[in-house]
Amino acid sequence: MSSHPTTVAPTDSNNGALISSERVTGTDVYNRDGEKLGSVEAMMIDKMSGQVRFAVMSFGGFLGMGEKYHQLPWNGMSYDLDQKGYVVNLSREALKAAPVFTREEIDSFDYGDKSASIDSYYGKIDGFQNRSN
């Protein structure tokens, strides 16, 4: 990772910042220290506004078995042009303490009732609050 990465907010609309959701899936996610934390498994989109609310990041497991998932608020992710991946302001310790889900829990997750718990956790971390979706 370069000492001064070039990042853009995921919702930035300058110079080709739009990307197909198919290309986002599988993109690596790093912390600010350049450590790979996982990769984007899916994006959760608000049906009414059309805005991406969460990136589902997969980590761990082997050949799809035993994987766990974090739902990272999209507004806390920036794309690093040098890394060719997303960067979040999360230490490994903060990630270990974050809400974690199985594939089955992700597939049946009630965003109406439970997304506030995710927002509450990440809202205490610099970089995830005070940015528009």
C-alpha positions as CSV (number, residue, x, y, z in Angstrom):
1,M,0.0,0.0,0.0
2,S,1.3,3.4,-0.9
3,S,1.9,5.9,1.9
4,H,-0.7,8.3,0.3
5,P,-3.4,6.1,-1.3
6,T,-5.7,7.7,-3.7
7,T,-9.2,7.0,-2.5
8,V,-12.7,8.0,-3.6
9,A,-15.9,7.6,-1.7
10,P,-18.1,4.8,-3.2
11,T,-20.8,7.3,-4.1
12,D,-18.4,9.8,-5.7
13,S,-19.5,10.4,-9.3
14,N,-16.3,11.9,-10.7
15,N,-14.3,10.4,-13.5
16,G,-15.6,6.9,-13.9
17,A,-16.5,6.2,-10.3
18,L,-19.6,4.2,-11.2
19,I,-19.1,0.5,-11.3
20,S,-21.3,-2.5,-12.0
21,S,-22.3,-4.5,-8.9
22,E,-20.9,-7.6,-10.6
23,R,-17.5,-6.0,-10.5
24,V,-17.8,-5.0,-6.9
25,T,-18.5,-8.5,-5.8
26,G,-15.2,-10.2,-5.0
27,T,-13.3,-6.9,-4.5
28,D,-10.9,-7.0,-1.6
29,V,-11.4,-5.0,1.6
30,Y,-8.4,-3.6,3.5
31,N,-7.9,-1.6,6.6
32,R,-5.9,1.6,6.7
33,D,-2.7,-0.4,7.6
34,G,-3.0,-2.3,4.3
35,E,-4.1,-5.6,5.9
36,K,-6.7,-7.6,3.8
37,L,-9.8,-8.1,6.0
38,G,-12.0,-9.9,3.5
39,S,-13.8,-9.4,0.2
40,V,-17.2,-8.0,-0.8
41,E,-19.7,-10.8,-1.1
42,A,-22.8,-8.6,-1.8
43,M,-24.2,-5.2,-1.6
44,M,-27.5,-4.5,0.3
45,I,-29.5,-1.8,-1.6
46,D,-32.4,0.2,-0.1
47,K,-35.4,-0.7,-2.3
48,M,-37.0,2.7,-1.9
49,S,-34.0,5.1,-2.3
50,G,-31.8,2.9,-4.5
51,Q,-28.8,3.7,-2.3
52,V,-26.3,1.0,-1.2
53,R,-26.6,0.7,2.6
54,F,-24.2,-2.2,3.4
55,A,-21.4,-4.2,1.8
56,V,-21.5,-7.7,3.0
57,M,-17.9,-8.7,3.5
58,S,-16.9,-12.4,3.7
59,F,-13.9,-13.6,5.7
60,G,-12.5,-16.9,6.9
61,G,-13.6,-20.3,5.9
62,F,-12.3,-22.6,3.2
63,L,-14.0,-23.2,-0.2
64,G,-17.1,-21.5,1.0
65,M,-17.4,-23.5,4.2
66,G,-17.3,-21.8,7.6
67,E,-17.2,-18.3,6.2
68,K,-18.5,-15.5,8.3
69,Y,-19.8,-12.2,7.2
70,H,-19.7,-8.6,8.3
71,Q,-22.2,-6.0,7.1
72,L,-20.1,-2.8,6.7
73,P,-22.0,0.4,6.2
74,W,-21.3,1.5,2.7
75,N,-20.7,5.1,3.7
76,G,-17.6,4.1,5.6
77,M,-15.9,2.5,2.6
78,S,-13.5,4.3,0.2
79,Y,-12.1,2.8,-3.0
80,D,-8.3,2.8,-3.1
81,L,-7.1,3.2,-6.7
82,D,-3.6,1.9,-5.8
83,Q,-4.9,-1.2,-3.9
84,K,-7.7,-1.8,-6.3
85,G,-9.9,-2.5,-3.3
86,Y,-12.0,-0.9,-0.6
87,V,-10.5,0.6,2.5
88,V,-12.2,0.9,5.8
89,N,-11.1,2.5,9.1
90,L,-11.2,-0.7,11.1
91,S,-8.5,-2.3,13.1
92,R,-8.5,-6.1,13.4
93,E,-9.6,-5.7,17.0
94,A,-12.6,-3.5,16.0
95,L,-13.5,-6.0,13.3
96,K,-13.4,-8.9,15.8
97,A,-15.8,-7.1,18.1
98,A,-18.2,-6.1,15.2
99,P,-21.5,-7.9,14.6
100,V,-20.8,-11.1,12.6
101,F,-23.2,-13.3,10.7
102,T,-23.5,-16.7,9.0
103,R,-24.7,-17.0,5.4
104,E,-28.1,-18.2,6.6
105,E,-28.4,-15.1,8.9
106,I,-27.5,-12.8,6.1
107,D,-30.1,-14.4,3.8
108,S,-32.8,-14.0,6.4
109,F,-31.6,-10.7,8.0
110,D,-34.5,-8.3,8.9
111,Y,-33.0,-5.0,8.0
112,G,-36.1,-3.1,9.2
113,D,-35.5,-4.3,12.8
114,K,-31.8,-5.1,13.0
115,S,-29.8,-2.7,10.8
116,A,-29.8,-0.1,13.7
117,S,-27.5,-2.4,15.7
118,I,-25.0,-2.5,12.9
119,D,-25.2,1.3,12.4
120,S,-24.8,1.8,16.2
121,Y,-21.6,-0.3,16.3
122,Y,-20.0,1.3,13.3
123,G,-21.3,4.8,14.1
124,K,-18.8,4.9,17.0
125,I,-15.9,4.4,14.6
126,D,-14.3,7.4,12.9
127,G,-15.0,7.3,9.2
128,F,-18.4,5.6,9.4
129,Q,-20.4,8.5,10.7
130,N,-21.2,11.9,9.3
131,R,-21.0,10.8,5.7
132,S,-24.0,10.7,3.4
133,N,-25.1,7.3,2.0
